[in-house]
Amino acid sequence: MLIGSRPAPVGPPEPATAHRPLRITGLALGLVLLLAAVAASLAVGTRPLPLGEVWSALTAPSGTESDGIVRGLRLPRTLTGAAAGTALGMAGAVMQTLTRNPLADPGLLGVNAGASAAVVTAVALLGVGSFTGYLWFALAGAAAAAVLVTALAGSRTANPVRLALAGTAVNAALLGYVNGLQLTDLDTLETMRHWAVGTLAGRPVDLFLAALPVLAAGGLLALALARPLGALALGDDHARALGARVGRTRVLSVVAVTLLCGGATAMCGPIGFIGLMVPHAVRAFTGPDPRWLLPYCALYAPALLLTCDVLGRIAAPPYEIEVGVVTAFVGGLLFVYLVRRRKAAAL
């Protein structure tokens, strides 16, 4: 029995058989793009490396400078980017399905703002200065914000409008707190400046390993909720008629988004547009069914995030542009393109 559902089948009917080969081809293409982005992330940087050297550093390290660059710097960065991208993409898909809004962002639940508020509190008041320390405070803040938003929206009786309104209010209040605390302490402002912009640089592999169980739990929960979420997207009354437990599914979806988005934000800082754009873009190929939407996002979102990170490394050598800046720029352009294309198609 799936989480959040009764034994009766839940969700929209299976997609037409004729559509499956095309969708499977899209998944294969996403896997190829993700592998290409991983290879580029390991090979491209201030010192470009041939793929042969990258492979040797991963499989048969001999203590060379290239081994140190690949294993000590680029591999942790790539693993962090792949995990964060997957989490943000899946969180966006769950959030857009939950709210029945194709432009909803996973941060709508206050997860990003809650994580930022907890981290700035830890830095300013408790003197926390390590990435691993940020991780646990950020996760706790993200969870607290999501619980507050859900409670304000009415918990099991919450509907998409209430969730959006409660999330907007909590976001505004928490961001005001973050800005106020930063302005009272210049050291805190400097520390938060590097975290809040969103970056993959300098993240140790220990941070990735610490966050991995949280992200894995959120991803598995999201996949388990795919069928009842598909039913919920049809409306509460239709979902109940199909056997879905609406309140339970909604609460567990909030938990999944909190684990995914909170874990990714804790690792990298708040990174925008990935959770908004990727589900919105791939829905043209998958349709609204979360059973296809979630796997697509799990492949295309990390590919996009790693590609943006590589672009940030080569855009202004010898300096780097943080990936959060690049995703905002690229995401804005993609958003404009998609809106114009759909407007033209509607004419």
URUR-V705729 format. One record per residue. SS is DSSP state (@ for helix, = for strand, . for the rest). BURIAL is I if it has 24 or more other C-alpha atoms within 12 Angstrom, else O. Layout:
ss & burial
SS & BURIAL
SS & BURIAL
This chain:
ss & burial
. & O
. & I
. & I
. & I
= & I
. & O
. & O
. & O
. & O
. & I
. & I
. & I
. & O
. & O
. & O
. & O
@ & O
@ & O
@ & O
@ & O
@ & O
@ & O
@ & I
@ & O
@ & O
@ & I
@ & I
@ & O
@ & O
@ & I
@ & I
@ & O
@ & I
@ & I
@ & O
@ & I
@ & I
@ & I
@ & I
@ & I
@ & I
@ & I
@ & I
. & I
. & I
. & O
. & O
. & O
. & I
. & O
@ & O
@ & O
@ & I
@ & I
@ & O
@ & O
@ & I
@ & I
@ & O
. & O
. & O
. & O
. & O
. & O
@ & O
@ & I
@ & I
@ & O
@ & I
@ & I
@ & I
@ & I
@ & I
@ & I
@ & I
@ & I
@ & I
@ & I
@ & I
@ & I
@ & I
@ & I
@ & I
@ & I
@ & I
@ & I
@ & I
@ & I
@ & I
@ & I
@ & I
@ & I
@ & I
@ & I
@ & I
@ & I
@ & I
@ & I
@ & I
. & I
. & I
. & I
. & I
. & I
. & I
@ & I
@ & I
@ & I
@ & I
. & I
@ & I
@ & I
@ & I
@ & I
@ & I
@ & I
@ & I
@ & I
@ & I
@ & I
@ & I
@ & I
@ & I
@ & I
@ & O
@ & O
. & O
. & O
. & O
. & O
@ & I
@ & I
@ & I
@ & I
@ & I
@ & I
@ & I
@ & I
@ & I
@ & I
@ & I
@ & I
@ & I
@ & I
@ & I
@ & I
@ & I
@ & I
@ & I
@ & I
@ & O
@ & I
@ & I
. & O
@ & I
@ & I
@ & O
. & I
. & I
@ & I
@ & O
@ & I
@ & I
@ & I
@ & O
@ & I
@ & I
@ & I
@ & I
@ & I
@ & I
@ & O
@ & O
@ & I
@ & I
@ & O
@ & O
@ & I
@ & I
@ & O
@ & I
@ & I
@ & O
. & O
. & O
@ & O
@ & O
@ & I
@ & I
@ & O
@ & I
@ & I
@ & I
@ & I
@ & I
@ & I
. & I
. & I
. & I
. & I
. & I
. & I
. & I
. & I
@ & I
@ & O
@ & I
@ & I
@ & O
@ & I
@ & I
@ & I
@ & O
@ & I
@ & I
@ & I
@ & I
@ & I
@ & I
@ & I
@ & I
@ & I
@ & I
@ & I
. & I
@ & I
@ & I
@ & I
@ & I
@ & I
@ & I
@ & I
. & I
. & I
. & I
@ & I
@ & O
@ & O
@ & I
@ & I
@ & O
. & I
. & I
= & I
. & I
@ & I
@ & I
@ & I
@ & I
@ & I
@ & I
@ & I
@ & I
@ & I
@ & I
@ & I
@ & I
@ & I
@ & I
@ & I
@ & I
@ & I
@ & I
@ & I
@ & I
@ & I
@ & I
@ & I
. & I
. & I
. & I
. & I
. & I
@ & I
@ & I
@ & I
@ & I
@ & I
@ & I
@ & I
@ & I
@ & I
@ & I
@ & O
@ & I
@ & I
. & I
. & I
. & I
@ & I
@ & I
@ & I
@ & I
@ & I
@ & I
@ & I
@ & I
@ & I
@ & I
@ & I
@ & I
@ & I
@ & I
@ & I
@ & I
@ & I
@ & I
@ & I
@ & I
@ & I
@ & I
@ & I
@ & I
@ & I
. & O
= & O
. & O
. & O
= & O
. & O
. & I
. & I
@ & I
@ & I
@ & I
@ & I
@ & I
@ & I
@ & O
@ & I
@ & I
@ & O
@ & O
@ & O
@ & I
@ & O
@ & O
@ & O
@ & O
@ & O
@ & O
@ & O
@ & O
@ & O
@ & O
@ & O
. & O
